[in-house]
Amino acid sequence: MSTATTATPIPVHSPLSSALSGTTAVLVGGTSGIGLAAGVLLRSVGARVVLVGRDADRLKAAVSRVRNVNPADGPGDAVLGIAGDGGDERTLAEAFDAAGHVDHVLVTAGGIGGAGPVSELSVGDVRATFDSRLGAAFAAARAAATRLPAGGSLTFSSGTLVVRPLPGMAAPLSVAGAVETLTRALAVELAPARLRVNTVRFGRIDTPLLRSLPGLDSDDAIAAAGSTAPLGRFGTAEEAAGAALFLMANNYVTGQVITVDGGETLGRS
Ligand SMILES: NC(=O)c1ccc[n+]([C@@H]2O[C@H](COP(=O)([O-])OP(=O)(O)OC[C@H]3O[C@@H](n4cnc5c(N)ncnc54)[C@H](OP(=O)(O)O)[C@@H]3O)[C@@H](O)[C@H]2O)c1
């Protein structure tokens, strides 16, 4: 049996194009990795996208990448970019105002800030991690609650380390766990407004974030490390983003955390 075939990703084709065509999504963290892949997939099914990220050059490149999905778009409003911190409510207000009408919000902003053994973390370090990550989640929640129309959705990100933690990750994983709980709390709170709230819990997905980790900075290193995973590889950003599109498009899914990890959480430790 060839392992090469099992380790080759199959391109993602969303079956949900009719549900998302003509909608508008704000992608907080849409300038790289999973958020950028969501932008490409959304544009390919006819949605408008607003990308939000802090680094102006990365934002410019991402807007250009998503516009290239449909070169006929030109510089119109099918793909917009807003530079700023997703935890700043003014940035989100600017994104909503620029779009005019927003149906879906996806938050993939974040990283691995706040890592370190608990004995070496100051209260200030912990507070800063919570302030930045949870603050950003609440900022998105407030924007969604006040500005999304009935039928809209908010999707957060977390990671499988929440259920299979590694040492030295207490602060960031506490925040990721809180985001999963926030998802359920908001789902019941916002259901009367006919808004849905979900989270995608990612395993190891081949993005610039994963490649920033020690020993994972080349294609060979990624392939070698991924070869021990159940499906013989790490996930692609498109596969991860495809789950977020599913959650945007399915009007009867709310309060859920769905895992995209190629079965890694099931594996032996
Ligand atoms: N990749 C994985 O293996 C993995 C596994 C588990 C969980 N996750 C989670 O999945 C999410 C997406 O990860 P990824 O791999 O796609 O990461 P990525 O490639 O590093 O992309 C993250 C994006 O978020 C933006 N960003 C970060 N902080 C921001 C902020 N405060 N405001 C606005 N934008 C911000 C970054 O751009 P700027 O820096 O320019 O703002 C970047 O565009 C993250 O929350 C990550 O923790 C990823």
Ligand as a Chemical Component Dictionary entry (heavy atoms), coordinates in Angstrom:
data_LIG
# 
_chem_comp.id                   LIG 
_chem_comp.type                 NON-POLYMER 
_chem_comp.pdbx_formal_charge   0 
_chem_comp.three_letter_code    LIG 
# 
loop_
_chem_comp_atom.comp_id 
_chem_comp_atom.atom_id 
_chem_comp_atom.alt_atom_id 
_chem_comp_atom.type_symbol 
_chem_comp_atom.charge 
_chem_comp_atom.model_Cartn_x 
_chem_comp_atom.model_Cartn_y 
_chem_comp_atom.model_Cartn_z 
_chem_comp_atom.pdbx_ordinal 
LIG N1  N1  N 0  -1.886 26.498 12.429 1  
LIG C1  C1  C 0  -2.096 25.650 13.420 2  
LIG O1  O1  O 0  -1.510 24.564 13.473 3  
LIG C2  C2  C 0  -3.064 26.017 14.540 4  
LIG C3  C3  C 0  -3.319 25.036 15.511 5  
LIG C4  C4  C 0  -4.202 25.342 16.539 6  
LIG C5  C5  C 0  -4.826 26.587 16.590 7  
LIG N2  N2  N 1  -4.543 27.512 15.625 8  
LIG C6  C6  C 0  -5.207 28.823 15.741 9  
LIG O2  O2  O 0  -5.833 29.133 14.514 10 
LIG C7  C7  C 0  -5.796 30.550 14.293 11 
LIG C8  C8  C 0  -5.202 30.843 12.922 12 
LIG O3  O3  O 0  -3.892 30.321 12.898 13 
LIG P1  P1  P 0  -2.961 30.389 11.594 14 
LIG O4  O4  O 0  -2.120 29.188 11.656 15 
LIG O5  O5  O -1 -3.776 30.682 10.389 16 
LIG O6  O6  O 0  -2.039 31.657 11.990 17 
LIG P2  P2  P 0  -1.241 32.703 11.078 18 
LIG O7  O7  O 0  -0.833 32.116 9.784  19 
LIG O8  O8  O 0  -0.179 33.245 11.975 20 
LIG O9  O9  O 0  -2.321 33.830 10.812 21 
LIG C9  C9  C 0  -2.820 34.577 11.880 22 
LIG C10 C10 C 0  -3.315 35.904 11.336 23 
LIG O10 O10 O 0  -3.882 36.661 12.402 24 
LIG C11 C11 C 0  -3.403 37.995 12.308 25 
LIG N3  N3  N 0  -3.469 38.521 13.645 26 
LIG C12 C12 C 0  -2.812 38.084 14.744 27 
LIG N4  N4  N 0  -3.163 38.819 15.807 28 
LIG C13 C13 C 0  -4.048 39.743 15.364 29 
LIG C14 C14 C 0  -4.767 40.786 15.980 30 
LIG N5  N5  N 0  -4.639 41.069 17.278 31 
LIG N6  N6  N 0  -5.612 41.531 15.220 32 
LIG C15 C15 C 0  -5.757 41.285 13.892 33 
LIG N7  N7  N 0  -5.102 40.294 13.262 34 
LIG C16 C16 C 0  -4.256 39.548 13.993 35 
LIG C17 C17 C 0  -2.017 37.885 11.710 36 
LIG O11 O11 O 0  -1.605 39.048 11.013 37 
LIG P3  P3  P 0  -0.882 40.274 11.772 38 
LIG O12 O12 O 0  0.169  39.663 12.681 39 
LIG O13 O13 O 0  -0.318 41.101 10.668 40 
LIG O14 O14 O 0  -1.954 40.972 12.545 41 
LIG C18 C18 C 0  -2.260 36.763 10.714 42 
LIG O15 O15 O 0  -2.823 37.274 9.523  43 
LIG C19 C19 C 0  -4.992 31.142 15.453 44 
LIG O16 O16 O 0  -5.882 31.616 16.429 45 
LIG C20 C20 C 0  -4.213 29.958 15.986 46 
LIG O17 O17 O 0  -3.889 30.089 17.350 47 
LIG C21 C21 C 0  -3.687 27.254 14.599 48 
# 
loop_
_chem_comp_bond.comp_id 
_chem_comp_bond.atom_id_1 
_chem_comp_bond.atom_id_2 
_chem_comp_bond.value_order 
_chem_comp_bond.pdbx_ordinal 
LIG N1  C1  SING 1  
LIG C1  O1  DOUB 2  
LIG C1  C2  SING 3  
LIG C2  C3  SING 4  
LIG C2  C21 DOUB 5  
LIG C3  C4  DOUB 6  
LIG C4  C5  SING 7  
LIG C5  N2  DOUB 8  
LIG N2  C6  SING 9  
LIG N2  C21 SING 10 
LIG C6  O2  SING 11 
LIG C6  C20 SING 12 
LIG O2  C7  SING 13 
LIG C7  C8  SING 14 
LIG C7  C19 SING 15 
LIG C8  O3  SING 16 
LIG O3  P1  SING 17 
LIG P1  O4  DOUB 18 
LIG P1  O5  SING 19 
LIG P1  O6  SING 20 
LIG O6  P2  SING 21 
LIG P2  O7  DOUB 22 
LIG P2  O8  SING 23 
LIG P2  O9  SING 24 
LIG O9  C9  SING 25 
LIG C9  C10 SING 26 
LIG C10 O10 SING 27 
LIG C10 C18 SING 28 
LIG O10 C11 SING 29 
LIG C11 N3  SING 30 
LIG C11 C17 SING 31 
LIG N3  C12 SING 32 
LIG N3  C16 SING 33 
LIG C12 N4  DOUB 34 
LIG N4  C13 SING 35 
LIG C13 C14 SING 36 
LIG C13 C16 DOUB 37 
LIG C14 N5  SING 38 
LIG C14 N6  DOUB 39 
LIG N6  C15 SING 40 
LIG C15 N7  DOUB 41 
LIG N7  C16 SING 42 
LIG C17 O11 SING 43 
LIG C17 C18 SING 44 
LIG O11 P3  SING 45 
LIG P3  O12 DOUB 46 
LIG P3  O13 SING 47 
LIG P3  O14 SING 48 
LIG C18 O15 SING 49 
LIG C19 O16 SING 50 
LIG C19 C20 SING 51 
LIG C20 O17 SING 52 
# 
